[in-house]
């Protein structure tokens, strides 16, 4: 009782640390920044563009009179004047509504390359000036020469026409360099209007106010007799990093506060850029264009003018949501898993909480980003893929936790040693063959003949091999080994390996109680059956499984890599699955109770992974399995990268076949499988679906990158449309994805360190070999989802080494995708990068996504190094020609 109470106390202490740690992490990462100078006065003026979230002037959706009035109510307590940019589409009502609220107005006429629209703007702005006493000055055009819409002479002519019709000062607004280059324009206006936006000049925030003052003083010195109005000044709260300029809410608050104080001291005339965030402006220049407002799109003040400023003002709410999201799985895990040491509870609990916080963080960013329709769809898919990746991270993390911090093992099976004469049921050993090298099969049979277990038979079932020189020597050798060994040649037999095994069941000795299956290349140890068969004394045991193991892999680095990659599954994953009676049955070194095998319907000929499918059916019928990590036999690893890929493709494609047939049993409503079995089958296959998601992301990333580049390559009329469709993903979407990738690498190395006895270089080699199969697995999953009945393809053994060119050929698809990622990453960095940090992050993301393809090409080329196995069994000339079924 005291021990139980101590465990409970420890669990509650772990929970407290996790919950407190989460809140502390949010608090530390969102500490307030206090700009040096607060502001308590009235703002001289703000740019006023009253477009709501769902409105867009480029698409003809303009604010109503009620929209304008509500927005003026928002700004009226804070400002003296507002500046407009157009005199049409309802904005001509601004002066009248502003007068009702005691606001002055600088009214603007939008001048562009459309001469007819220019005439309408000029006529309207003249009427506005004549009809509203609170209109104190006019702007004819905004950055017209900066955009190169019309010649300077035409702009001067428009200004002159307006000046002759009104009694208020008239100007136009341009960046400082335009005023320097065109003194004739300065001569034509009543006052100079400059835009001072140091962000666009790549000025660091620490130097921004000095840059503003220097630019102002320079223009004032150039035109000392002209009044200088700062028509736009501000800093964005979000967007792309540009040189030394970083958009952020803290930087925006510091700049605005500092400028207001500086402007008050210098007695400057100005308009802050701008009142409200404008989502529709994203198409003009990306996210930064939409985030210059002092108020957000919901008309909430984005930062206070005094006191501390939070980059994420709502962080306490987000922290609370992340805590609630993680609470149920945290409590369930920590309070139930008293079999784990406290360190394991703390580690995995922290991983659960970190995952919840990452989801809340990215989700909040996605909801507040104000993206266009296409970007919203694309980033929703990206967010979904991120959820899958985070789920995979939790799966890997749990496996690591149980390996490193498990206090005890509940289902640990050891080989049976000693006299078993009291229980020696007959075992029928089935060896399916197709076009296998006869010398290899003969060695397999010799090893079986040397076993210490006497009550067995061996059935060699050769199906569909056409060349008699391949199967005849095996048939003859079976005769030499005696009546325990029987050979069957099936010239034309359906069902692939499963069909051959089902035939074997039909000719199995009637008194056989156990059916064992091994591949044709496996050389078993003499104690295989003696050490494993006694477990069948338990009537609930349906099958006994020992791991696949390999020989003759030391002589070539390629074979060494894939050997250790295999070992990870059999010495890490299978041991974890065995704890919940949920192992994957694999079709070699396996033994099944014959009656049970017949009762559940034999081997599934519709599935190319008939072994895993049978194991699942046995679990659905309530049977148990035994898994021993001890090696009782060794086979051959594939000789080529093509064979390695073919094998993994079969496993992944077969897994999708199984899921499509058995998916109902994986649901919570499924009654045949335990929770642990559902967990391991679903989570065991989920990483393969993550590989499919990776494949989709890569293809989508290449297409998206091309879309990002289109505005730089298309004519102006099409470029603007393309710019509105494609934009760089926010960094918040990318960092979690990169973090998951590096977590998986670290987790894999840690697991190997704990369970697999190999060198560090072998661990790295195994990781590279596994990564090299990413594309193969992803392609198998996609094909499995949309096709049926792909034929069984055997994994060839004892192949001749391919030529170097075949090394590239065997990784052709991976190489093409790798090059696609590299080319688009380079183009994005070259064309968009410059000082745009987000472009470089996106390019880096594409390069990271190419790592599996680099691994595939490297492993494939490594495969063709002119090194053989440690010991060739026969000369190459004696090997038969291999085929695939």
LINDA-V649271 format. One record per backbone hydrogen bond with DSSP energy under -0.5 kcal/mol. NH is the residue of the N-H (numbers start at 1). CO is the residue of the C=O. Records with the same first field share a line. If there is no record, write none. Layout:
NH->CO, CO
This chain:
5->1
6->2
7->3
8->4
9->5
10->6
11->7
12->8
13->9
14->10
15->11
16->12
17->13
18->14
19->15
20->16
21->17
22->18
23->19
24->20
25->21
26->22
27->23
28->24
29->25
30->26, 27
31->28
33->309
35->33
38->36
39->305
43->78
46->81
47->272
48->83
49->47
51->49
55->52
56->61
59->56
60->57
61->56
62->60
68->64
69->65
70->66
71->67
72->68
73->69
74->70
75->71
76->72
77->73
78->75
79->75
80->43
81->44
82->104
83->46
84->106
91->88
93->90
94->91
97->93
98->94
99->95
100->96
101->98
102->99
103->98
104->80
105->134
106->82
107->105, 137
109->139
111->109
115->113
118->114
119->115
120->116
121->117
122->118
123->119
124->120
125->121
126->122
127->123
128->124
129->125
130->126
131->127
132->128
135->132
136->105, 134
137->105
138->169
139->107
140->171
141->109, 139
143->173
147->143
148->144
149->144
155->151
156->152
157->153
158->154
159->155
160->156
161->157
162->158
163->159
164->160
165->162
166->162, 163
169->136
171->138
173->141
174->193
176->195
178->175
179->175
180->176
181->177
182->178
185->182
186->182
187->183
188->184
189->185
190->170
191->170
192->227
193->172
194->192, 229
195->174
196->194, 232
197->195
200->197
201->197
202->199
203->198
205->244
207->204
208->204, 205
211->207
212->208
213->209
214->210
215->211
216->212
217->213
218->214
219->215
220->216
221->217
222->218
223->219
224->221
226->223
227->190
229->192, 227
230->269
231->194, 229
232->194
233->271
234->196
237->291
242->245
243->241, 835
244->202
245->242
246->244
247->245
248->236
252->248
253->249
254->250
255->251
256->252
257->253
258->254
259->255
260->256
261->257
262->258
263->259
264->260
265->261
266->262
267->263
268->263
269->228
271->230
272->45
273->233
274->272
275->47
277->295
278->290
281->278
282->279
283->280
284->281
285->281, 282
286->282
289->286
290->286, 287
291->288
294->274, 275
295->275
296->300
299->296
302->294
309->33
313->310
315->312
317->314
318->314
319->315
320->316
321->317
322->318
323->319
324->320
325->321
326->322
327->323
328->324
330->326
331->327
332->328
333->329
334->330
335->331
336->332
337->333
338->336
340->337
341->405
344->341
345->341
346->342
347->343
348->344
349->345
350->346
351->347
352->348
353->349
354->350
355->351
356->352
357->353
358->354
359->355
360->356
361->357
362->358
363->359
364->360
365->361
366->362
367->363
368->364
369->365, 366
376->372
377->373
378->374
379->375
380->376
381->377
382->378
383->379
384->380
385->381
386->382
387->383
388->384
389->385
390->386
391->387
392->388
393->389
394->390
395->391
396->392
397->393
398->394
399->395
400->396
401->397
402->398
403->399
404->400
405->401
406->402
407->339
413->411, 627
416->531
423->420
426->511
427->455
428->514
429->427, 457
430->428, 516
431->459
432->430
433->461
440->437
441->437
442->438
443->439
444->440
445->441
446->442
447->443
448->444
449->445
450->446
451->448
452->526
456->454
457->427
458->484
459->429
460->458, 486
461->431, 459
462->460, 488
463->433, 461
464->490
466->464
468->466
470->467
471->467
472->468
475->471
476->472
477->473
478->474
479->475
480->476
481->477
482->478, 479
485->482
486->458, 484
488->460
490->462, 488
491->489
498->495
499->495
500->496
501->497
502->498
503->499
504->500
505->501
506->502
507->503
508->505
512->509
513->426
514->426
515->592
516->428, 514
517->590
518->430
522->519
523->634
524->522
525->632
528->525
531->527
532->528, 529
533->529
535->532
536->533
537->534
538->535
539->537
541->538
542->540, 624
543->624
544->591
545->626
546->589
547->628
551->635
556->553
560->556
561->557
562->558
563->559
564->560
565->561
566->562
567->563
568->564
569->565, 566
570->566
571->567
572->568
573->568
574->569
576->572
577->573
578->574
579->575, 576
580->577
581->578
582->577
585->583
588->586
589->517
590->517
591->544
592->515
593->542
594->513
597->593
598->594
599->595
600->596
601->598
602->597
605->603
607->604
610->607
613->609
614->610
615->611
616->612
617->613
618->614
619->615
620->616
621->617
622->619
623->618
624->540
626->543
628->545
634->523
635->549
637->551
639->796
644->640
645->641
646->642
647->643
648->644
649->645
650->646
651->647
652->648
653->649
654->650
655->651
656->652
657->653
658->654
659->655
660->656
661->657
662->658
663->659
665->662
666->662, 663
667->663, 664
670->667
678->674
679->675
680->676
681->677
682->678
683->679
684->680
685->681
686->682
687->683
688->685
689->685
690->686
691->687
692->688
693->689
694->690
695->691
696->692
697->693
698->694
699->695
700->696
701->697
702->698
703->699
704->700
705->701
706->702
707->703
708->704
709->705
710->706
711->707
712->709
713->709, 710
714->710
718->715
719->715
720->716
721->717
722->718
723->719
724->720
725->721, 722
726->722
733->730
734->730, 731
735->731
736->732
737->733
738->734
739->735
740->736
741->737
742->738
743->739
744->740
745->741
746->742
747->743
748->744
749->745
750->746
751->747
752->748
753->749
754->750
755->751
756->752
757->755
758->756
763->759
764->760
765->761
766->762
767->763
768->764
769->765
770->766
771->767
772->768
773->770
774->771
777->773
778->774
779->775
780->776
781->777
782->778
783->779
784->780
785->781
786->782
787->783
794->792
796->794
806->803
807->803, 804
808->804
809->805
810->806
811->808
812->809
815->811
816->812
817->813
818->814
819->815
820->816
821->817
822->818
823->819
824->820
825->821
826->822
827->823
828->824
829->825
830->826
831->827
832->828
833->828
834->829
836->833
837->241, 835
839->836
840->836
841->837
842->838
843->839
844->840
845->841
846->842
847->843
848->844
849->845
850->846, 847
851->848
853->850
854->850
855->851
856->852
857->853
858->854
859->855
860->856
861->857
862->858
863->859
864->860, 861
865->862
867->865
878->875
879->876
